[in-house]
């Protein structure tokens, strides 16, 4: 299910998006600050690491998550 975007108006949360949720559905909402505290250098390093990971996957150097988890379950 996709998330919803709301705004505060007169102290109330207002969600003006269509939904197919049943009437009376109760939702738990959390505040998303839509940011992080990475510096420009940290963000550049993150992007470089993601780019390198993508290149390694394309080169066949990746591992399936199921295989990694199976190895953890068996101590190895």
C-alpha positions as CSV (number, residue, x, y, z in Angstrom):
1,X,0.0,0.0,0.0
2,X,1.5,3.4,-0.9
3,X,1.9,6.0,1.7
4,X,-0.2,9.1,2.1
5,X,0.9,12.7,2.2
6,X,-0.8,15.0,4.7
7,X,-0.6,18.6,5.8
8,X,-1.5,20.3,9.0
9,X,-4.3,22.8,8.8
10,X,-5.8,24.4,11.9
11,X,-4.1,21.8,14.1
12,X,-5.6,18.9,12.1
13,X,-4.1,16.5,9.7
14,X,-5.6,16.9,6.2
15,X,-5.1,14.1,3.7
16,X,-6.6,15.0,0.3
17,X,-5.8,11.8,-1.7
18,X,-8.2,9.1,-2.9
19,X,-8.0,5.8,-1.2
20,X,-9.7,2.4,-1.4
21,X,-9.4,1.8,2.3
22,X,-12.6,0.8,4.0
23,X,-14.5,3.4,6.0
24,X,-13.4,3.5,9.6
25,X,-9.9,2.3,8.9
26,X,-7.5,3.6,11.6
27,X,-4.0,4.6,10.5
28,X,-0.9,5.1,12.5
29,X,1.0,8.1,11.1
30,X,4.6,9.0,11.7
31,X,6.5,12.2,11.0
32,X,8.9,11.9,8.1
33,X,11.4,14.8,8.1
34,X,12.2,14.0,4.4
35,X,15.9,14.4,5.0
36,X,19.0,13.2,6.6
37,X,22.0,14.6,8.2
38,X,24.6,13.6,5.7
39,X,27.2,16.1,4.7
40,X,27.9,16.7,1.0
41,X,31.0,14.6,1.3
42,X,29.2,11.7,3.0
43,X,26.4,11.9,0.3
44,X,29.0,11.8,-2.5
45,X,30.7,8.7,-0.8
46,X,27.3,7.0,-0.5
47,X,26.5,7.6,-4.2
48,X,29.9,6.4,-5.1
49,X,29.4,3.2,-3.1
50,X,26.0,2.6,-4.6
51,X,27.4,3.1,-8.1
52,X,30.3,0.7,-7.4
53,X,27.8,-1.9,-6.0
54,X,25.7,-1.6,-9.1
55,X,28.7,-2.2,-11.3
56,X,29.7,-5.2,-9.3
57,X,26.2,-6.7,-9.6
58,X,26.3,-6.2,-13.4
59,X,29.7,-8.0,-13.4
60,X,28.1,-11.0,-11.7
61,X,29.9,-10.3,-8.3
62,X,26.7,-10.2,-6.3
63,X,25.2,-12.7,-3.9
64,X,21.5,-13.5,-3.5
65,X,20.1,-12.4,-0.2
66,X,18.6,-15.8,0.4
67,X,22.1,-17.4,0.1
68,X,23.6,-14.9,2.5
69,X,20.9,-15.4,5.0
70,X,21.2,-19.2,4.7
71,X,24.9,-18.9,5.4
72,X,24.2,-16.9,8.5
73,X,21.7,-19.5,9.7
74,X,24.4,-22.1,9.4
75,X,27.2,-20.1,11.0
76,X,29.0,-19.5,7.8
